[in-house]
């Protein structure tokens, strides 16, 4: 029996080790190619605010932290906005170069533009091209990869409080929690609690199907143990942070906290407030069930539950919890992706397919820069929307 048990264990150890190696080898997440618009030029005297320009930079994959994105970073200091293109910036190419600059704002206008390289005054400055869409992404995902170091402490604490507060002390599986959840489910005669740790959730979503069976649960536990052996806690949390599903935006799924911070709050992940972090953690249990757009009262209740759990676990002071609980949800108006220029993107796809295979465009992380003017595209979309309203009124 002992030899048989060792044999079975060895078989599944080797089998699941290969599964993990295959899944985590190379680039973990989908690397579909990105389609970018043309650079946007801003001029001295043009109406604009620091927040508006910062939002455009985030759409171009810039980050607010000093080392947050290879594309570029920005920093808001009062009425000044520092812009620093990174090594992966469009402006590092041979066609067009644009160095670091500072935009100075006054009364809702750009008052001055200064080069941070030479200190000279500039009449205009070209902003990094914005991402239009992910090309040929079969998962239709809006994902912005982040590192564990990028995550604000408030977000890490909120996730731990909501999902697995013993994450940094257990070895992948919390049998007490699984038993307690099973007892609660039996008493309620339905599934009301989740007993999975963050590592088990990662194992399930990365390697297994969603079918709820005893065999799948055992595989989930085994994979969780193996992940804990092979990866650090920070690496596991980082994978979880990029993988977790947090809702839908148009035809795209919102995967990971980086994308969710932008989709729900129009913020870089490093700029999330405590209440923002608590809401994102609240969405993990059910992005549709607790959608702040469909069910704002339910989302508010769940967010405040996360804040109470953080208070109980000593992650917050009473004053911090009360202030965050009193804050509104703060989500931005839901964007239905009207600026993706679907017909233009279709034309770009047709042209690319004459030179590349679809598999290459899915897996090679190409960056395709186009001539699309985002301001004109937005104006055209708004014109069509207004025209449809007029037609409906006439009809």
ABEGO torsion letter per residue (X at the ends): XAAAAAAAAAAAAAAAAAAAAAAABEBABBABBBBBBBBBBBBBGBBBBAAAAAAAAAAAGBBABAAABAAEBBBBBEABBBBBBBAABAAABAABBBBBBBBBBBGGBBABBBBAAAGBBBABBBBBBBBABBBGBAAGBBBBBBBAAABBAAAAAAAAAAABAAAAABAGBBAAAAAAAAAAAAAAGBBABBABBAAAAAAAAAABBABBBAAAAAAAAAAAAAAAAABBAAAAAAAAAAABBAEBBEABBBBEAAAAAAAAAGBBAAABBAAAAAAAAAAAABAAAABAAABAAAAAAAAAAAAAAAAAAGABBAAAAAAAAABBAGBBBBBAGAAAGAAAAAAAAAAAAAABBAAAAAAAGBBBBBABBAAAAAAAAAAAAAAAAAAAAAX
